[in-house]
Amino acid sequence: MSARRDGACENLLHGHLDMASPSHAGSQHKLQRKLTVSNMDDKIVAAKYAVRGTVVQRAAELKRALADGEALPFDELILCNIGNPHAVKQQPITFYRQVAAAMYMPELASDPQKLVASGLFPADVVERAQEYLKATGGSGVGSYTDSIGLQLVREQVAEFIQARDGFPADPGSITLTTGASEGVKRWIGALIAGERDGVMIPRPQYPLYSAALTMSGGIAVYYDLDEAKGWTTSWQELERAFQEAASAGTCVRALAMINPGNPVGAVLEEDGVALLVCFAASKGLVILADEVYQVNVYSPGKAFHSCKKVLRKLQAQQLMAPPEAGDASAVLDQAQLVSFHSTSKGLIGECGQRGGFMEMVGFSEATLAQFKKVAATSLSSNTIGQIFVGLMVKGPAPDSPSRYLFDCEQQTILDGLKRRALAASDALNKMPGISCQPIEGAMYAFPCIQLPAAMKEEGAGADEMWCISLMEATGIVCVPGSGFGQKPGTFHARLTILPPDDMFDSMLLKMAEFQKNLYEEWGPA
Amino acid sequence: MSARRDGACENLLHGHLDMASPSHAGSQHKLQRKLTVSNMDDKIVAAKYAVRGTVVQRAAELKRALADGEALPFDELILCNIGNPHAVKQQPITFYRQVAAAMYMPELASDPQKLVASGLFPADVVERAQEYLKATGGSGVGSYTDSIGLQLVREQVAEFIQARDGFPADPGSITLTTGASEGVKRWIGALIAGERDGVMIPRPQYPLYSAALTMSGGIAVYYDLDEAKGWTTSWQELERAFQEAASAGTCVRALAMINPGNPVGAVLEEDGVALLVCFAASKGLVILADEVYQVNVYSPGKAFHSCKKVLRKLQAQQLMAPPEAGDASAVLDQAQLVSFHSTSKGLIGECGQRGGFMEMVGFSEATLAQFKKVAATSLSSNTIGQIFVGLMVKGPAPDSPSRYLFDCEQQTILDGLKRRALAASDALNKMPGISCQPIEGAMYAFPCIQLPAAMKEEGAGADEMWCISLMEATGIVCVPGSGFGQKPGTFHARLTILPPDDMFDSMLLKMAEFQKNLYEEWGPA
């Protein structure tokens, strides 16, 4: 407990002795007991979450200014700050939406044929909705489900994983969650048993990890991704991070990995995943695998390799462990892995549904029961979000009425993402003072920016200043690299590749122009 | 940090020194580092959540046995264990569902008239859906919203509160949450700044409060509700609880109240609310007001009095503070209050949507900003759940096409709840060994049961044994009083009043029969 908090308590304990006396009812002592920033849990105050930080607040001011008709150098904001596809005009996939709508239609239970007859709902949509209605015991989307989620959806997820990996998955080890974030927070909360406990996380990382660690009172143990090597890491770097933390008295409990990478956009090769899996296993660390971008792979020749598949292949000796791992077979058999996925990303992009799941591998029934209890304190995740998970992992049947449109819509989204991934890294690498690794996957460019020396003198907030300058000149909203972590002395920004092609291309032109003017205004890097 | 955790860390720190040597790769040292129940955060292991506890697990076994065709003394389970109305055949309200379905229809943006022309959607439904679509900036239910929720919905909530209380409400002080539970957990997490911090909670209470306190590492400071006085409390009892906690070194930070009461079913008079508000204000405690059952009031002459209204009336001296509060005006001006509401209860009963809101009164902008940051780490609550909040607080317009059916459906639900509240307390009070306070509101009966002496010898689990015996004999699923807290030596059970009338009446008959046989089988109380 911090001294600050102790101090607050002392005041309170002295204060209450006067309570019976009405004349003291308004005394300073008691007013100090109320909740203020200075006496709330300092772990909460300490947490940072840049994706919705200062730049976003300034963006809200500019949005109001535009709405009020104020003259600005741009007509609209281009939101490249957050992976929120539908907010930047990515069209929802019709089949998913029709099933969801049917789930809410009173006629689904009373007169399903009326839905088909209306012409608004293809027959396979109504059939699929009826399956989910049955899966809720007939009570529909208005009921809590089992705390870990609907059995049918967990079975569909298990089938999806099995088809993806070629190894079996157990619906009993799958829990549906409110997006992936809820699962990550639950796991970090359980792993941080004391203030010396820590979790290895990549740098750069998605700030959910650092924020959850701070809020749980644990330690972020950073391992660096090497920008020059396509944002990969090495056994040596993992070992450095681990040993430095251990020497400082940190008890490392888990290793988090993000593949495809957020914010870095890299897609790991199979041996890159094996490296992380073997390192974690050799140190007895739980692997937290953020695989929410598993469908978002753009580079020719690249493929997504799930942590679970790589673990199973290593265990079956279908894949060799890296030489640094030595004879890792014994520890690989004991490996523990949690993989997170979400309806918010992929091609579905349904962030607003807050659907997600986690697969937990290598844990005892007793451990899983604790997570089930934690899930129960939130009753269950929202039912339609669970159904979106089922839809994401199982589209319309081949040859069903919905299939053709479904395939076209998916392909259009994927093609757009691929095109913009390529366009962004091409254009960024041509801008003065900017270099960008290939955007192999996920939804982001994370270019390195040579800031003008005068801007760098502003210190830690220099990349934030660059982002705000860019936004005030062009309307482009992005997130400073400091929000994700970056090598000291380097500066980055994260931009999504989600806006529609025409807006995106014009965004790249505006950014090039801004960057050219930057050095004229601020002087050289 | 507990000795157990320290022990685990020591092993790990010794263990890692061997890591470089492959021959030690499978050593016991490292296996101890992985996650087990014995080395996860002990606050999580310690948490209890009876509403989904042992009885519910046994119920799941019985359900499977029934499905497998096993001969049991009953044909179906009667689920009275959880406030999940649609799971026990309460019909969803058509207007809400039609707006939700329209939100998911691809035609809402492209061709809204097609929805009306289909005959499936009344015109006012489509208009309302269009309003919400516009409120999302046109991006619809697939987008994250602002972390604290859609502005339009927060405005609708503010209008609802203002109409309910006769005092203004500020949309800026309202945050939309995933059910009420998420809000309660966030607040308890922020209030518990150290292990000496505690929150006053009623006994009996809803176990979310005790579970959230345990998981946050804080102390539950119980104040007793007096069963003989209709489950009310007194200044004297509040003072006893507070002083005992303070003497034991607890820094009390907040006072939680549940009105209408869960599990007790009592509805507080205005002076009962004023007592709690003035007590909390006089001690400088944040008031956490769980008001999720505010529409569920059944007893003639009873009405819901919100904490906010009572606070404002006290501040305006339209209501007298209780004499024990002395001159409370100075502290009342400084009072801090959070009120929680949910789409899961009321007449809407849409648990599966996980919609909820909290109104925060008396906090600084800086404090609210911290809660906004915590909300941001979950991105936002699910968008359709937010829209259900808007629908709950603002039904169809008078004279709109949907209004008549809406009124009929609401009335039918309310009438059923009223009838069953009365039927339950009547029938329970006639059963041997059972007494029950009037069920004035909420969704529960919380009868006191004179257990047979032989059953009481089983100790703390005696009421659980009663619940399981009842379930195995009749199929009735309820929750033991020990899950909520009860006066030592007394035994209770919580039963919902939600099943449909015919099932509910037959449930009461079965329970009476069970109770008669109980003393024959086990001997006298």
Boltz contact constraints between the chains, C-beta under 6 A:
constraints:
  - contact:
      token1: [A, 1]
      token2: [B, 194]
      max_distance: 6.0
  - contact:
      token1: [A, 5]
      token2: [B, 193]
      max_distance: 6.0
  - contact:
      token1: [A, 5]
      token2: [B, 194]
      max_distance: 6.0
  - contact:
      token1: [A, 9]
      token2: [B, 251]
      max_distance: 6.0
  - contact:
      token1: [A, 12]
      token2: [B, 251]
      max_distance: 6.0
  - contact:
      token1: [A, 16]
      token2: [B, 246]
      max_distance: 6.0
  - contact:
      token1: [A, 22]
      token2: [B, 326]
      max_distance: 6.0
  - contact:
      token1: [A, 22]
      token2: [B, 327]
      max_distance: 6.0
  - contact:
      token1: [A, 25]
      token2: [B, 282]
      max_distance: 6.0
  - contact:
      token1: [A, 25]
      token2: [B, 326]
      max_distance: 6.0
  - contact:
      token1: [A, 25]
      token2: [B, 327]
      max_distance: 6.0
  - contact:
      token1: [A, 25]
      token2: [B, 328]
      max_distance: 6.0
  - contact:
      token1: [A, 25]
      token2: [B, 330]
      max_distance: 6.0
  - contact:
      token1: [A, 25]
      token2: [B, 331]
      max_distance: 6.0
  - contact:
      token1: [A, 26]
      token2: [B, 330]
      max_distance: 6.0
  - contact:
      token1: [A, 26]
      token2: [B, 331]
      max_distance: 6.0
  - contact:
      token1: [A, 30]
      token2: [B, 284]
      max_distance: 6.0
  - contact:
      token1: [A, 31]
      token2: [B, 334]
      max_distance: 6.0
  - contact:
      token1: [A, 33]
      token2: [B, 284]
      max_distance: 6.0
  - contact:
      token1: [A, 34]
      token2: [B, 284]
      max_distance: 6.0
  - contact:
      token1: [A, 34]
      token2: [B, 336]
      max_distance: 6.0
  - contact:
      token1: [A, 35]
      token2: [B, 286]
      max_distance: 6.0
  - contact:
      token1: [A, 37]
      token2: [B, 366]
      max_distance: 6.0
  - contact:
      token1: [A, 37]
      token2: [B, 367]
      max_distance: 6.0
  - contact:
      token1: [A, 37]
      token2: [B, 370]
      max_distance: 6.0
  - contact:
      token1: [A, 40]
      token2: [B, 190]
      max_distance: 6.0
  - contact:
      token1: [A, 41]
      token2: [B, 190]
      max_distance: 6.0
  - contact:
      token1: [A, 41]
      token2: [B, 193]
      max_distance: 6.0
  - contact:
      token1: [A, 44]
      token2: [B, 190]
      max_distance: 6.0
  - contact:
      token1: [A, 44]
      token2: [B, 370]
      max_distance: 6.0
  - contact:
      token1: [A, 49]
      token2: [B, 373]
      max_distance: 6.0
  - contact:
      token1: [A, 49]
      token2: [B, 376]
      max_distance: 6.0
  - contact:
      token1: [A, 49]
      token2: [B, 377]
      max_distance: 6.0
  - contact:
      token1: [A, 52]
      token2: [B, 376]
      max_distance: 6.0
  - contact:
      token1: [A, 84]
      token2: [B, 143]
      max_distance: 6.0
  - contact:
      token1: [A, 84]
      token2: [B, 144]
      max_distance: 6.0
  - contact:
      token1: [A, 86]
      token2: [B, 139]
      max_distance: 6.0
  - contact:
      token1: [A, 86]
      token2: [B, 142]
      max_distance: 6.0
  - contact:
      token1: [A, 86]
      token2: [B, 143]
      max_distance: 6.0
  - contact:
      token1: [A, 87]
      token2: [B, 139]
      max_distance: 6.0
  - contact:
      token1: [A, 87]
      token2: [B, 143]
      max_distance: 6.0
  - contact:
      token1: [A, 92]
      token2: [B, 142]
      max_distance: 6.0
  - contact:
      token1: [A, 94]
      token2: [B, 106]
      max_distance: 6.0
  - contact:
      token1: [A, 97]
      token2: [B, 104]
      max_distance: 6.0
  - contact:
      token1: [A, 97]
      token2: [B, 106]
      max_distance: 6.0
  - contact:
      token1: [A, 100]
      token2: [B, 104]
      max_distance: 6.0
  - contact:
      token1: [A, 101]
      token2: [B, 101]
      max_distance: 6.0
  - contact:
      token1: [A, 101]
      token2: [B, 104]
      max_distance: 6.0
  - contact:
      token1: [A, 101]
      token2: [B, 105]
      max_distance: 6.0
  - contact:
      token1: [A, 104]
      token2: [B, 97]
      max_distance: 6.0
  - contact:
      token1: [A, 104]
      token2: [B, 100]
      max_distance: 6.0
  - contact:
      token1: [A, 104]
      token2: [B, 101]
      max_distance: 6.0
  - contact:
      token1: [A, 105]
      token2: [B, 101]
      max_distance: 6.0
  - contact:
      token1: [A, 106]
      token2: [B, 94]
      max_distance: 6.0
  - contact:
      token1: [A, 106]
      token2: [B, 97]
      max_distance: 6.0
  - contact:
      token1: [A, 118]
      token2: [B, 118]
      max_distance: 6.0
  - contact:
      token1: [A, 118]
      token2: [B, 120]
      max_distance: 6.0
  - contact:
      token1: [A, 120]
      token2: [B, 118]
      max_distance: 6.0
  - contact:
      token1: [A, 139]
      token2: [B, 86]
      max_distance: 6.0
  - contact:
      token1: [A, 139]
      token2: [B, 87]
      max_distance: 6.0
  - contact:
      token1: [A, 141]
      token2: [B, 352]
      max_distance: 6.0
  - contact:
      token1: [A, 142]
      token2: [B, 86]
      max_distance: 6.0
  - contact:
      token1: [A, 142]
      token2: [B, 92]
      max_distance: 6.0
  - contact:
      token1: [A, 142]
      token2: [B, 350]
      max_distance: 6.0
  - contact:
      token1: [A, 142]
      token2: [B, 352]
      max_distance: 6.0
  - contact:
      token1: [A, 143]
      token2: [B, 84]
      max_distance: 6.0
  - contact:
      token1: [A, 143]
      token2: [B, 86]
      max_distance: 6.0
  - contact:
      token1: [A, 143]
      token2: [B, 87]
      max_distance: 6.0
  - contact:
      token1: [A, 143]
      token2: [B, 351]
      max_distance: 6.0
  - contact:
      token1: [A, 143]
      token2: [B, 352]
      max_distance: 6.0
  - contact:
      token1: [A, 144]
      token2: [B, 84]
      max_distance: 6.0
  - contact:
      token1: [A, 144]
      token2: [B, 351]
      max_distance: 6.0
  - contact:
      token1: [A, 181]
      token2: [B, 378]
      max_distance: 6.0
  - contact:
      token1: [A, 190]
      token2: [B, 40]
      max_distance: 6.0
  - contact:
      token1: [A, 190]
      token2: [B, 41]
      max_distance: 6.0
  - contact:
      token1: [A, 190]
      token2: [B, 44]
      max_distance: 6.0
  - contact:
      token1: [A, 193]
      token2: [B, 5]
      max_distance: 6.0
  - contact:
      token1: [A, 193]
      token2: [B, 41]
      max_distance: 6.0
  - contact:
      token1: [A, 194]
      token2: [B, 1]
      max_distance: 6.0
  - contact:
      token1: [A, 194]
      token2: [B, 5]
      max_distance: 6.0
  - contact:
      token1: [A, 196]
      token2: [B, 9]
      max_distance: 6.0
  - contact:
      token1: [A, 211]
      token2: [B, 377]
      max_distance: 6.0
  - contact:
      token1: [A, 246]
      token2: [B, 16]
      max_distance: 6.0
  - contact:
      token1: [A, 251]
      token2: [B, 9]
      max_distance: 6.0
  - contact:
      token1: [A, 251]
      token2: [B, 12]
      max_distance: 6.0
  - contact:
      token1: [A, 282]
      token2: [B, 25]
      max_distance: 6.0
  - contact:
      token1: [A, 284]
      token2: [B, 30]
      max_distance: 6.0
  - contact:
      token1: [A, 284]
      token2: [B, 33]
      max_distance: 6.0
  - contact:
      token1: [A, 284]
      token2: [B, 34]
      max_distance: 6.0
  - contact:
      token1: [A, 286]
      token2: [B, 35]
      max_distance: 6.0
  - contact:
      token1: [A, 326]
      token2: [B, 22]
      max_distance: 6.0
  - contact:
      token1: [A, 326]
      token2: [B, 25]
      max_distance: 6.0
  - contact:
      token1: [A, 327]
      token2: [B, 22]
      max_distance: 6.0
  - contact:
      token1: [A, 327]
      token2: [B, 25]
      max_distance: 6.0
  - contact:
      token1: [A, 328]
      token2: [B, 25]
      max_distance: 6.0
  - contact:
      token1: [A, 330]
      token2: [B, 26]
      max_distance: 6.0
  - contact:
      token1: [A, 331]
      token2: [B, 25]
      max_distance: 6.0
  - contact:
      token1: [A, 331]
      token2: [B, 26]
      max_distance: 6.0
  - contact:
      token1: [A, 334]
      token2: [B, 31]
      max_distance: 6.0
  - contact:
      token1: [A, 336]
      token2: [B, 34]
      max_distance: 6.0
  - contact:
      token1: [A, 350]
      token2: [B, 142]
      max_distance: 6.0
  - contact:
      token1: [A, 351]
      token2: [B, 143]
      max_distance: 6.0
  - contact:
      token1: [A, 351]
      token2: [B, 144]
      max_distance: 6.0
  - contact:
      token1: [A, 352]
      token2: [B, 141]
      max_distance: 6.0
  - contact:
      token1: [A, 352]
      token2: [B, 142]
      max_distance: 6.0
  - contact:
      token1: [A, 352]
      token2: [B, 143]
      max_distance: 6.0
  - contact:
      token1: [A, 352]
      token2: [B, 383]
      max_distance: 6.0
  - contact:
      token1: [A, 353]
      token2: [B, 382]
      max_distance: 6.0
  - contact:
      token1: [A, 354]
      token2: [B, 382]
      max_distance: 6.0
  - contact:
      token1: [A, 366]
      token2: [B, 37]
      max_distance: 6.0
  - contact:
      token1: [A, 367]
      token2: [B, 37]
      max_distance: 6.0
  - contact:
      token1: [A, 370]
      token2: [B, 37]
      max_distance: 6.0
  - contact:
      token1: [A, 370]
      token2: [B, 44]
      max_distance: 6.0
  - contact:
      token1: [A, 373]
      token2: [B, 49]
      max_distance: 6.0
  - contact:
      token1: [A, 376]
      token2: [B, 49]
      max_distance: 6.0
  - contact:
      token1: [A, 376]
      token2: [B, 52]
      max_distance: 6.0
  - contact:
      token1: [A, 377]
      token2: [B, 49]
      max_distance: 6.0
  - contact:
      token1: [A, 377]
      token2: [B, 211]
      max_distance: 6.0
  - contact:
      token1: [A, 378]
      token2: [B, 181]
      max_distance: 6.0
  - contact:
      token1: [A, 382]
      token2: [B, 353]
      max_distance: 6.0
  - contact:
      token1: [A, 382]
      token2: [B, 354]
      max_distance: 6.0
  - contact:
      token1: [A, 382]
      token2: [B, 382]
      max_distance: 6.0
  - contact:
      token1: [A, 382]
      token2: [B, 385]
      max_distance: 6.0
  - contact:
      token1: [A, 383]
      token2: [B, 352]
      max_distance: 6.0
  - contact:
      token1: [A, 385]
      token2: [B, 382]
      max_distance: 6.0
